[in-house]
Amino acid sequence: MLRDPRKKLEEFFLKIDDLVNRFLFIASWSLKRKREHYLHLWESLSFRNPDQEMRNLRWVISETRKRLEQNIRHALEIKNQKVRGALGKLDTLSPLAILQRGYSIARKVPSMQILRDVAQVKEGDKVEVKLYEGTLLCGVEKTEKP
């Protein structure tokens, strides 16, 4: 009925080995949990650190300033393009631009009324003709209606 002592000893060693493995697993798991908790606390503390908070706020301000400057430059460029387009249109409609292309403006002297129709003048009237560079004072010799 007596068992072999080696068998009993072997069972004890297996039990001890199992307990050691369980202990190592639990210790490792506990250490891992403690480490995670410690890292969480460290991050939380670092986040609340005034120096770190100031660095974060400076970074946010810097990035916001960069985006604001970029948006302002973009808006100014769009406005400049619109102004250049409007100036181009104004230039083509400008009386001086029209005169530069060879047209003239005729006005009856002395009223300086702009002439649009031959019927506004008669022979012997004086007419001022505005050119791109200078003016002419002319006398009407003859009128013709198309």
Phi and psi in radians as a Rosetta constraint file:
Dihedral C 1 N 2 CA 2 C 2 CIRCULARHARMONIC -1.253 0.35
Dihedral N 2 CA 2 C 2 N 3 CIRCULARHARMONIC 2.369 0.35
Dihedral C 2 N 3 CA 3 C 3 CIRCULARHARMONIC -1.528 0.35
Dihedral N 3 CA 3 C 3 N 4 CIRCULARHARMONIC 2.815 0.35
Dihedral C 3 N 4 CA 4 C 4 CIRCULARHARMONIC -1.218 0.35
Dihedral N 4 CA 4 C 4 N 5 CIRCULARHARMONIC 2.201 0.35
Dihedral C 4 N 5 CA 5 C 5 CIRCULARHARMONIC -1.055 0.35
Dihedral N 5 CA 5 C 5 N 6 CIRCULARHARMONIC -0.519 0.35
Dihedral C 5 N 6 CA 6 C 6 CIRCULARHARMONIC -1.175 0.35
Dihedral N 6 CA 6 C 6 N 7 CIRCULARHARMONIC -0.629 0.35
Dihedral C 6 N 7 CA 7 C 7 CIRCULARHARMONIC -1.160 0.35
Dihedral N 7 CA 7 C 7 N 8 CIRCULARHARMONIC -0.766 0.35
Dihedral C 7 N 8 CA 8 C 8 CIRCULARHARMONIC -1.093 0.35
Dihedral N 8 CA 8 C 8 N 9 CIRCULARHARMONIC -0.744 0.35
Dihedral C 8 N 9 CA 9 C 9 CIRCULARHARMONIC -1.117 0.35
Dihedral N 9 CA 9 C 9 N 10 CIRCULARHARMONIC -0.699 0.35
Dihedral C 9 N 10 CA 10 C 10 CIRCULARHARMONIC -1.124 0.35
Dihedral N 10 CA 10 C 10 N 11 CIRCULARHARMONIC -0.708 0.35
Dihedral C 10 N 11 CA 11 C 11 CIRCULARHARMONIC -1.094 0.35
Dihedral N 11 CA 11 C 11 N 12 CIRCULARHARMONIC -0.738 0.35
Dihedral C 11 N 12 CA 12 C 12 CIRCULARHARMONIC -1.088 0.35
Dihedral N 12 CA 12 C 12 N 13 CIRCULARHARMONIC -0.738 0.35
Dihedral C 12 N 13 CA 13 C 13 CIRCULARHARMONIC -1.113 0.35
Dihedral N 13 CA 13 C 13 N 14 CIRCULARHARMONIC -0.719 0.35
Dihedral C 13 N 14 CA 14 C 14 CIRCULARHARMONIC -1.106 0.35
Dihedral N 14 CA 14 C 14 N 15 CIRCULARHARMONIC -0.739 0.35
Dihedral C 14 N 15 CA 15 C 15 CIRCULARHARMONIC -1.123 0.35
Dihedral N 15 CA 15 C 15 N 16 CIRCULARHARMONIC -0.764 0.35
Dihedral C 15 N 16 CA 16 C 16 CIRCULARHARMONIC -1.094 0.35
Dihedral N 16 CA 16 C 16 N 17 CIRCULARHARMONIC -0.747 0.35
Dihedral C 16 N 17 CA 17 C 17 CIRCULARHARMONIC -1.076 0.35
Dihedral N 17 CA 17 C 17 N 18 CIRCULARHARMONIC -0.751 0.35
Dihedral C 17 N 18 CA 18 C 18 CIRCULARHARMONIC -1.128 0.35
Dihedral N 18 CA 18 C 18 N 19 CIRCULARHARMONIC -0.767 0.35
Dihedral C 18 N 19 CA 19 C 19 CIRCULARHARMONIC -1.107 0.35
Dihedral N 19 CA 19 C 19 N 20 CIRCULARHARMONIC -0.718 0.35
Dihedral C 19 N 20 CA 20 C 20 CIRCULARHARMONIC -1.100 0.35
Dihedral N 20 CA 20 C 20 N 21 CIRCULARHARMONIC -0.753 0.35
Dihedral C 20 N 21 CA 21 C 21 CIRCULARHARMONIC -1.096 0.35
Dihedral N 21 CA 21 C 21 N 22 CIRCULARHARMONIC -0.741 0.35
Dihedral C 21 N 22 CA 22 C 22 CIRCULARHARMONIC -1.109 0.35
Dihedral N 22 CA 22 C 22 N 23 CIRCULARHARMONIC -0.764 0.35
Dihedral C 22 N 23 CA 23 C 23 CIRCULARHARMONIC -1.057 0.35
Dihedral N 23 CA 23 C 23 N 24 CIRCULARHARMONIC -0.804 0.35
Dihedral C 23 N 24 CA 24 C 24 CIRCULARHARMONIC -1.095 0.35
Dihedral N 24 CA 24 C 24 N 25 CIRCULARHARMONIC -0.711 0.35
Dihedral C 24 N 25 CA 25 C 25 CIRCULARHARMONIC -1.115 0.35
Dihedral N 25 CA 25 C 25 N 26 CIRCULARHARMONIC -0.847 0.35
Dihedral C 25 N 26 CA 26 C 26 CIRCULARHARMONIC -1.123 0.35
Dihedral N 26 CA 26 C 26 N 27 CIRCULARHARMONIC -0.720 0.35
Dihedral C 26 N 27 CA 27 C 27 CIRCULARHARMONIC -1.130 0.35
Dihedral N 27 CA 27 C 27 N 28 CIRCULARHARMONIC -0.744 0.35
Dihedral C 27 N 28 CA 28 C 28 CIRCULARHARMONIC -1.120 0.35
Dihedral N 28 CA 28 C 28 N 29 CIRCULARHARMONIC -0.798 0.35
Dihedral C 28 N 29 CA 29 C 29 CIRCULARHARMONIC -1.100 0.35
Dihedral N 29 CA 29 C 29 N 30 CIRCULARHARMONIC -0.758 0.35
Dihedral C 29 N 30 CA 30 C 30 CIRCULARHARMONIC -1.117 0.35
Dihedral N 30 CA 30 C 30 N 31 CIRCULARHARMONIC -0.753 0.35
Dihedral C 30 N 31 CA 31 C 31 CIRCULARHARMONIC -1.107 0.35
Dihedral N 31 CA 31 C 31 N 32 CIRCULARHARMONIC -0.709 0.35
Dihedral C 31 N 32 CA 32 C 32 CIRCULARHARMONIC -1.100 0.35
Dihedral N 32 CA 32 C 32 N 33 CIRCULARHARMONIC -0.808 0.35
Dihedral C 32 N 33 CA 33 C 33 CIRCULARHARMONIC -1.058 0.35
Dihedral N 33 CA 33 C 33 N 34 CIRCULARHARMONIC -0.746 0.35
Dihedral C 33 N 34 CA 34 C 34 CIRCULARHARMONIC -1.117 0.35
Dihedral N 34 CA 34 C 34 N 35 CIRCULARHARMONIC -0.720 0.35
Dihedral C 34 N 35 CA 35 C 35 CIRCULARHARMONIC -1.106 0.35
Dihedral N 35 CA 35 C 35 N 36 CIRCULARHARMONIC -0.771 0.35
Dihedral C 35 N 36 CA 36 C 36 CIRCULARHARMONIC -1.079 0.35
Dihedral N 36 CA 36 C 36 N 37 CIRCULARHARMONIC -0.742 0.35
Dihedral C 36 N 37 CA 37 C 37 CIRCULARHARMONIC -1.103 0.35
Dihedral N 37 CA 37 C 37 N 38 CIRCULARHARMONIC -0.754 0.35
Dihedral C 37 N 38 CA 38 C 38 CIRCULARHARMONIC -1.094 0.35
Dihedral N 38 CA 38 C 38 N 39 CIRCULARHARMONIC -0.775 0.35
Dihedral C 38 N 39 CA 39 C 39 CIRCULARHARMONIC -1.112 0.35
Dihedral N 39 CA 39 C 39 N 40 CIRCULARHARMONIC -0.695 0.35
Dihedral C 39 N 40 CA 40 C 40 CIRCULARHARMONIC -1.077 0.35
Dihedral N 40 CA 40 C 40 N 41 CIRCULARHARMONIC -0.785 0.35
Dihedral C 40 N 41 CA 41 C 41 CIRCULARHARMONIC -1.103 0.35
Dihedral N 41 CA 41 C 41 N 42 CIRCULARHARMONIC -0.710 0.35
Dihedral C 41 N 42 CA 42 C 42 CIRCULARHARMONIC -1.103 0.35
Dihedral N 42 CA 42 C 42 N 43 CIRCULARHARMONIC -0.791 0.35
Dihedral C 42 N 43 CA 43 C 43 CIRCULARHARMONIC -1.108 0.35
Dihedral N 43 CA 43 C 43 N 44 CIRCULARHARMONIC -0.728 0.35
Dihedral C 43 N 44 CA 44 C 44 CIRCULARHARMONIC -1.094 0.35
Dihedral N 44 CA 44 C 44 N 45 CIRCULARHARMONIC -0.740 0.35
Dihedral C 44 N 45 CA 45 C 45 CIRCULARHARMONIC -1.184 0.35
Dihedral N 45 CA 45 C 45 N 46 CIRCULARHARMONIC -0.730 0.35
Dihedral C 45 N 46 CA 46 C 46 CIRCULARHARMONIC -1.101 0.35
Dihedral N 46 CA 46 C 46 N 47 CIRCULARHARMONIC -0.667 0.35
Dihedral C 46 N 47 CA 47 C 47 CIRCULARHARMONIC -1.157 0.35
Dihedral N 47 CA 47 C 47 N 48 CIRCULARHARMONIC -0.576 0.35
Dihedral C 47 N 48 CA 48 C 48 CIRCULARHARMONIC -1.539 0.35
Dihedral N 48 CA 48 C 48 N 49 CIRCULARHARMONIC -0.024 0.35
Dihedral C 48 N 49 CA 49 C 49 CIRCULARHARMONIC -1.167 0.35
Dihedral N 49 CA 49 C 49 N 50 CIRCULARHARMONIC 2.181 0.35
Dihedral C 49 N 50 CA 50 C 50 CIRCULARHARMONIC -1.009 0.35
Dihedral N 50 CA 50 C 50 N 51 CIRCULARHARMONIC -0.666 0.35
Dihedral C 50 N 51 CA 51 C 51 CIRCULARHARMONIC -1.092 0.35
Dihedral N 51 CA 51 C 51 N 52 CIRCULARHARMONIC -0.790 0.35
Dihedral C 51 N 52 CA 52 C 52 CIRCULARHARMONIC -1.150 0.35
Dihedral N 52 CA 52 C 52 N 53 CIRCULARHARMONIC -0.705 0.35
Dihedral C 52 N 53 CA 53 C 53 CIRCULARHARMONIC -1.075 0.35
Dihedral N 53 CA 53 C 53 N 54 CIRCULARHARMONIC -0.727 0.35
Dihedral C 53 N 54 CA 54 C 54 CIRCULARHARMONIC -1.117 0.35
Dihedral N 54 CA 54 C 54 N 55 CIRCULARHARMONIC -0.743 0.35
Dihedral C 54 N 55 CA 55 C 55 CIRCULARHARMONIC -1.079 0.35
Dihedral N 55 CA 55 C 55 N 56 CIRCULARHARMONIC -0.738 0.35
Dihedral C 55 N 56 CA 56 C 56 CIRCULARHARMONIC -1.107 0.35
Dihedral N 56 CA 56 C 56 N 57 CIRCULARHARMONIC -0.779 0.35
Dihedral C 56 N 57 CA 57 C 57 CIRCULARHARMONIC -1.141 0.35
Dihedral N 57 CA 57 C 57 N 58 CIRCULARHARMONIC -0.701 0.35
Dihedral C 57 N 58 CA 58 C 58 CIRCULARHARMONIC -1.069 0.35
Dihedral N 58 CA 58 C 58 N 59 CIRCULARHARMONIC -0.719 0.35
Dihedral C 58 N 59 CA 59 C 59 CIRCULARHARMONIC -1.110 0.35
Dihedral N 59 CA 59 C 59 N 60 CIRCULARHARMONIC -0.787 0.35
Dihedral C 59 N 60 CA 60 C 60 CIRCULARHARMONIC -1.064 0.35
Dihedral N 60 CA 60 C 60 N 61 CIRCULARHARMONIC -0.767 0.35
Dihedral C 60 N 61 CA 61 C 61 CIRCULARHARMONIC -1.101 0.35
Dihedral N 61 CA 61 C 61 N 62 CIRCULARHARMONIC -0.756 0.35
Dihedral C 61 N 62 CA 62 C 62 CIRCULARHARMONIC -1.077 0.35
Dihedral N 62 CA 62 C 62 N 63 CIRCULARHARMONIC -0.810 0.35
Dihedral C 62 N 63 CA 63 C 63 CIRCULARHARMONIC -1.136 0.35
Dihedral N 63 CA 63 C 63 N 64 CIRCULARHARMONIC -0.694 0.35
Dihedral C 63 N 64 CA 64 C 64 CIRCULARHARMONIC -1.128 0.35
Dihedral N 64 CA 64 C 64 N 65 CIRCULARHARMONIC -0.730 0.35
Dihedral C 64 N 65 CA 65 C 65 CIRCULARHARMONIC -1.083 0.35
Dihedral N 65 CA 65 C 65 N 66 CIRCULARHARMONIC -0.751 0.35
Dihedral C 65 N 66 CA 66 C 66 CIRCULARHARMONIC -1.067 0.35
Dihedral N 66 CA 66 C 66 N 67 CIRCULARHARMONIC -0.804 0.35
Dihedral C 66 N 67 CA 67 C 67 CIRCULARHARMONIC -1.130 0.35
Dihedral N 67 CA 67 C 67 N 68 CIRCULARHARMONIC -0.692 0.35
Dihedral C 67 N 68 CA 68 C 68 CIRCULARHARMONIC -1.100 0.35
Dihedral N 68 CA 68 C 68 N 69 CIRCULARHARMONIC -0.812 0.35
Dihedral C 68 N 69 CA 69 C 69 CIRCULARHARMONIC -1.070 0.35
Dihedral N 69 CA 69 C 69 N 70 CIRCULARHARMONIC -0.716 0.35
Dihedral C 69 N 70 CA 70 C 70 CIRCULARHARMONIC -1.125 0.35
Dihedral N 70 CA 70 C 70 N 71 CIRCULARHARMONIC -0.748 0.35
Dihedral C 70 N 71 CA 71 C 71 CIRCULARHARMONIC -1.138 0.35
Dihedral N 71 CA 71 C 71 N 72 CIRCULARHARMONIC -0.693 0.35
Dihedral C 71 N 72 CA 72 C 72 CIRCULARHARMONIC -1.126 0.35
Dihedral N 72 CA 72 C 72 N 73 CIRCULARHARMONIC -0.792 0.35
Dihedral C 72 N 73 CA 73 C 73 CIRCULARHARMONIC -1.040 0.35
Dihedral N 73 CA 73 C 73 N 74 CIRCULARHARMONIC -0.750 0.35
Dihedral C 73 N 74 CA 74 C 74 CIRCULARHARMONIC -1.119 0.35
Dihedral N 74 CA 74 C 74 N 75 CIRCULARHARMONIC -0.788 0.35
Dihedral C 74 N 75 CA 75 C 75 CIRCULARHARMONIC -1.109 0.35
Dihedral N 75 CA 75 C 75 N 76 CIRCULARHARMONIC -0.715 0.35
Dihedral C 75 N 76 CA 76 C 76 CIRCULARHARMONIC -1.130 0.35
Dihedral N 76 CA 76 C 76 N 77 CIRCULARHARMONIC -0.674 0.35
Dihedral C 76 N 77 CA 77 C 77 CIRCULARHARMONIC -1.113 0.35
Dihedral N 77 CA 77 C 77 N 78 CIRCULARHARMONIC -0.743 0.35
Dihedral C 77 N 78 CA 78 C 78 CIRCULARHARMONIC -1.095 0.35
Dihedral N 78 CA 78 C 78 N 79 CIRCULARHARMONIC -0.776 0.35
Dihedral C 78 N 79 CA 79 C 79 CIRCULARHARMONIC -1.098 0.35
Dihedral N 79 CA 79 C 79 N 80 CIRCULARHARMONIC -0.737 0.35
Dihedral C 79 N 80 CA 80 C 80 CIRCULARHARMONIC -1.062 0.35
Dihedral N 80 CA 80 C 80 N 81 CIRCULARHARMONIC -0.729 0.35
Dihedral C 80 N 81 CA 81 C 81 CIRCULARHARMONIC -1.104 0.35
Dihedral N 81 CA 81 C 81 N 82 CIRCULARHARMONIC -0.715 0.35
Dihedral C 81 N 82 CA 82 C 82 CIRCULARHARMONIC -1.130 0.35
Dihedral N 82 CA 82 C 82 N 83 CIRCULARHARMONIC -0.732 0.35
Dihedral C 82 N 83 CA 83 C 83 CIRCULARHARMONIC -1.135 0.35
Dihedral N 83 CA 83 C 83 N 84 CIRCULARHARMONIC -0.762 0.35
Dihedral C 83 N 84 CA 84 C 84 CIRCULARHARMONIC -1.066 0.35
Dihedral N 84 CA 84 C 84 N 85 CIRCULARHARMONIC -0.696 0.35
Dihedral C 84 N 85 CA 85 C 85 CIRCULARHARMONIC -1.113 0.35
Dihedral N 85 CA 85 C 85 N 86 CIRCULARHARMONIC -0.772 0.35
Dihedral C 85 N 86 CA 86 C 86 CIRCULARHARMONIC -1.140 0.35
Dihedral N 86 CA 86 C 86 N 87 CIRCULARHARMONIC -0.717 0.35
Dihedral C 86 N 87 CA 87 C 87 CIRCULARHARMONIC -1.106 0.35
Dihedral N 87 CA 87 C 87 N 88 CIRCULARHARMONIC -0.672 0.35
Dihedral C 87 N 88 CA 88 C 88 CIRCULARHARMONIC -1.087 0.35
Dihedral N 88 CA 88 C 88 N 89 CIRCULARHARMONIC -0.755 0.35
Dihedral C 88 N 89 CA 89 C 89 CIRCULARHARMONIC -1.134 0.35
Dihedral N 89 CA 89 C 89 N 90 CIRCULARHARMONIC -0.766 0.35
Dihedral C 89 N 90 CA 90 C 90 CIRCULARHARMONIC -1.069 0.35
Dihedral N 90 CA 90 C 90 N 91 CIRCULARHARMONIC -0.701 0.35
Dihedral C 90 N 91 CA 91 C 91 CIRCULARHARMONIC -1.111 0.35
Dihedral N 91 CA 91 C 91 N 92 CIRCULARHARMONIC -0.706 0.35
Dihedral C 91 N 92 CA 92 C 92 CIRCULARHARMONIC -1.228 0.35
Dihedral N 92 CA 92 C 92 N 93 CIRCULARHARMONIC -0.478 0.35
Dihedral C 92 N 93 CA 93 C 93 CIRCULARHARMONIC -1.618 0.35
Dihedral N 93 CA 93 C 93 N 94 CIRCULARHARMONIC -0.122 0.35
Dihedral C 93 N 94 CA 94 C 94 CIRCULARHARMONIC -1.111 0.35
Dihedral N 94 CA 94 C 94 N 95 CIRCULARHARMONIC 2.389 0.35
Dihedral C 94 N 95 CA 95 C 95 CIRCULARHARMONIC -1.023 0.35
Dihedral N 95 CA 95 C 95 N 96 CIRCULARHARMONIC -0.605 0.35
Dihedral C 95 N 96 CA 96 C 96 CIRCULARHARMONIC -1.155 0.35
Dihedral N 96 CA 96 C 96 N 97 CIRCULARHARMONIC -0.656 0.35
Dihedral C 96 N 97 CA 97 C 97 CIRCULARHARMONIC -1.157 0.35
Dihedral N 97 CA 97 C 97 N 98 CIRCULARHARMONIC -0.658 0.35
Dihedral C 97 N 98 CA 98 C 98 CIRCULARHARMONIC -1.149 0.35
Dihedral N 98 CA 98 C 98 N 99 CIRCULARHARMONIC -0.740 0.35
Dihedral C 98 N 99 CA 99 C 99 CIRCULARHARMONIC -1.112 0.35
Dihedral N 99 CA 99 C 99 N 100 CIRCULARHARMONIC -0.645 0.35
Dihedral C 99 N 100 CA 100 C 100 CIRCULARHARMONIC -1.122 0.35
Dihedral N 100 CA 100 C 100 N 101 CIRCULARHARMONIC -0.512 0.35
Dihedral C 100 N 101 CA 101 C 101 CIRCULARHARMONIC -1.392 0.35
Dihedral N 101 CA 101 C 101 N 102 CIRCULARHARMONIC 0.004 0.35
Dihedral C 101 N 102 CA 102 C 102 CIRCULARHARMONIC 1.938 0.35
Dihedral N 102 CA 102 C 102 N 103 CIRCULARHARMONIC -0.006 0.35
Dihedral C 102 N 103 CA 103 C 103 CIRCULARHARMONIC -1.486 0.35
Dihedral N 103 CA 103 C 103 N 104 CIRCULARHARMONIC 2.966 0.35
Dihedral C 103 N 104 CA 104 C 104 CIRCULARHARMONIC -2.476 0.35
Dihedral N 104 CA 104 C 104 N 105 CIRCULARHARMONIC 2.904 0.35
Dihedral C 104 N 105 CA 105 C 105 CIRCULARHARMONIC -2.075 0.35
Dihedral N 105 CA 105 C 105 N 106 CIRCULARHARMONIC 2.154 0.35
Dihedral C 105 N 106 CA 106 C 106 CIRCULARHARMONIC -1.849 0.35
Dihedral N 106 CA 106 C 106 N 107 CIRCULARHARMONIC 2.319 0.35
Dihedral C 106 N 107 CA 107 C 107 CIRCULARHARMONIC -2.277 0.35
Dihedral N 107 CA 107 C 107 N 108 CIRCULARHARMONIC 2.512 0.35
Dihedral C 107 N 108 CA 108 C 108 CIRCULARHARMONIC -1.394 0.35
Dihedral N 108 CA 108 C 108 N 109 CIRCULARHARMONIC 2.316 0.35
Dihedral C 108 N 109 CA 109 C 109 CIRCULARHARMONIC -1.673 0.35
Dihedral N 109 CA 109 C 109 N 110 CIRCULARHARMONIC 2.388 0.35
Dihedral C 109 N 110 CA 110 C 110 CIRCULARHARMONIC -1.688 0.35
Dihedral N 110 CA 110 C 110 N 111 CIRCULARHARMONIC -0.083 0.35
Dihedral C 110 N 111 CA 111 C 111 CIRCULARHARMONIC -1.244 0.35
Dihedral N 111 CA 111 C 111 N 112 CIRCULARHARMONIC -0.349 0.35
Dihedral C 111 N 112 CA 112 C 112 CIRCULARHARMONIC 1.066 0.35
Dihedral N 112 CA 112 C 112 N 113 CIRCULARHARMONIC 0.475 0.35
Dihedral C 112 N 113 CA 113 C 113 CIRCULARHARMONIC -1.303 0.35
Dihedral N 113 CA 113 C 113 N 114 CIRCULARHARMONIC 2.301 0.35
Dihedral C 113 N 114 CA 114 C 114 CIRCULARHARMONIC -1.214 0.35
Dihedral N 114 CA 114 C 114 N 115 CIRCULARHARMONIC 2.307 0.35
Dihedral C 114 N 115 CA 115 C 115 CIRCULARHARMONIC -1.546 0.35
Dihedral N 115 CA 115 C 115 N 116 CIRCULARHARMONIC 2.209 0.35
Dihedral C 115 N 116 CA 116 C 116 CIRCULARHARMONIC -2.092 0.35
Dihedral N 116 CA 116 C 116 N 117 CIRCULARHARMONIC -0.241 0.35
Dihedral C 116 N 117 CA 117 C 117 CIRCULARHARMONIC -2.520 0.35
Dihedral N 117 CA 117 C 117 N 118 CIRCULARHARMONIC 2.486 0.35
Dihedral C 117 N 118 CA 118 C 118 CIRCULARHARMONIC -1.028 0.35
Dihedral N 118 CA 118 C 118 N 119 CIRCULARHARMONIC -0.516 0.35
Dihedral C 118 N 119 CA 119 C 119 CIRCULARHARMONIC -1.169 0.35
Dihedral N 119 CA 119 C 119 N 120 CIRCULARHARMONIC -0.192 0.35
Dihedral C 119 N 120 CA 120 C 120 CIRCULARHARMONIC -1.392 0.35
Dihedral N 120 CA 120 C 120 N 121 CIRCULARHARMONIC -0.243 0.35
Dihedral C 120 N 121 CA 121 C 121 CIRCULARHARMONIC -2.253 0.35
Dihedral N 121 CA 121 C 121 N 122 CIRCULARHARMONIC 2.829 0.35
Dihedral C 121 N 122 CA 122 C 122 CIRCULARHARMONIC -2.349 0.35
Dihedral N 122 CA 122 C 122 N 123 CIRCULARHARMONIC 2.961 0.35
Dihedral C 122 N 123 CA 123 C 123 CIRCULARHARMONIC -0.997 0.35
Dihedral N 123 CA 123 C 123 N 124 CIRCULARHARMONIC 2.373 0.35
Dihedral C 123 N 124 CA 124 C 124 CIRCULARHARMONIC 1.667 0.35
Dihedral N 124 CA 124 C 124 N 125 CIRCULARHARMONIC -0.255 0.35
Dihedral C 124 N 125 CA 125 C 125 CIRCULARHARMONIC -1.200 0.35
Dihedral N 125 CA 125 C 125 N 126 CIRCULARHARMONIC 2.681 0.35
Dihedral C 125 N 126 CA 126 C 126 CIRCULARHARMONIC -1.663 0.35
Dihedral N 126 CA 126 C 126 N 127 CIRCULARHARMONIC 2.450 0.35
Dihedral C 126 N 127 CA 127 C 127 CIRCULARHARMONIC -2.314 0.35
Dihedral N 127 CA 127 C 127 N 128 CIRCULARHARMONIC 2.331 0.35
Dihedral C 127 N 128 CA 128 C 128 CIRCULARHARMONIC -1.725 0.35
Dihedral N 128 CA 128 C 128 N 129 CIRCULARHARMONIC 2.259 0.35
Dihedral C 128 N 129 CA 129 C 129 CIRCULARHARMONIC -1.974 0.35
Dihedral N 129 CA 129 C 129 N 130 CIRCULARHARMONIC 2.018 0.35
Dihedral C 129 N 130 CA 130 C 130 CIRCULARHARMONIC -1.584 0.35
Dihedral N 130 CA 130 C 130 N 131 CIRCULARHARMONIC 2.154 0.35
Dihedral C 130 N 131 CA 131 C 131 CIRCULARHARMONIC -1.898 0.35
Dihedral N 131 CA 131 C 131 N 132 CIRCULARHARMONIC 3.063 0.35
Dihedral C 131 N 132 CA 132 C 132 CIRCULARHARMONIC -1.026 0.35
Dihedral N 132 CA 132 C 132 N 133 CIRCULARHARMONIC -0.744 0.35
Dihedral C 132 N 133 CA 133 C 133 CIRCULARHARMONIC -2.162 0.35
Dihedral N 133 CA 133 C 133 N 134 CIRCULARHARMONIC 1.532 0.35
Dihedral C 133 N 134 CA 134 C 134 CIRCULARHARMONIC 1.914 0.35
Dihedral N 134 CA 134 C 134 N 135 CIRCULARHARMONIC 3.130 0.35
Dihedral C 134 N 135 CA 135 C 135 CIRCULARHARMONIC -2.338 0.35
Dihedral N 135 CA 135 C 135 N 136 CIRCULARHARMONIC 2.729 0.35
Dihedral C 135 N 136 CA 136 C 136 CIRCULARHARMONIC -2.116 0.35
Dihedral N 136 CA 136 C 136 N 137 CIRCULARHARMONIC 2.443 0.35
Dihedral C 136 N 137 CA 137 C 137 CIRCULARHARMONIC -1.865 0.35
Dihedral N 137 CA 137 C 137 N 138 CIRCULARHARMONIC 2.029 0.35
Dihedral C 137 N 138 CA 138 C 138 CIRCULARHARMONIC -2.147 0.35
Dihedral N 138 CA 138 C 138 N 139 CIRCULARHARMONIC 2.715 0.35
Dihedral C 138 N 139 CA 139 C 139 CIRCULARHARMONIC -1.879 0.35
Dihedral N 139 CA 139 C 139 N 140 CIRCULARHARMONIC 2.438 0.35
Dihedral C 139 N 140 CA 140 C 140 CIRCULARHARMONIC -1.414 0.35
Dihedral N 140 CA 140 C 140 N 141 CIRCULARHARMONIC 2.077 0.35
Dihedral C 140 N 141 CA 141 C 141 CIRCULARHARMONIC -1.665 0.35
Dihedral N 141 CA 141 C 141 N 142 CIRCULARHARMONIC -0.600 0.35
Dihedral C 141 N 142 CA 142 C 142 CIRCULARHARMONIC -2.756 0.35
Dihedral N 142 CA 142 C 142 N 143 CIRCULARHARMONIC 2.535 0.35
Dihedral C 142 N 143 CA 143 C 143 CIRCULARHARMONIC -2.097 0.35
Dihedral N 143 CA 143 C 143 N 144 CIRCULARHARMONIC 2.517 0.35
Dihedral C 143 N 144 CA 144 C 144 CIRCULARHARMONIC -2.361 0.35
Dihedral N 144 CA 144 C 144 N 145 CIRCULARHARMONIC 2.369 0.35
Dihedral C 144 N 145 CA 145 C 145 CIRCULARHARMONIC -1.764 0.35
Dihedral N 145 CA 145 C 145 N 146 CIRCULARHARMONIC 2.289 0.35
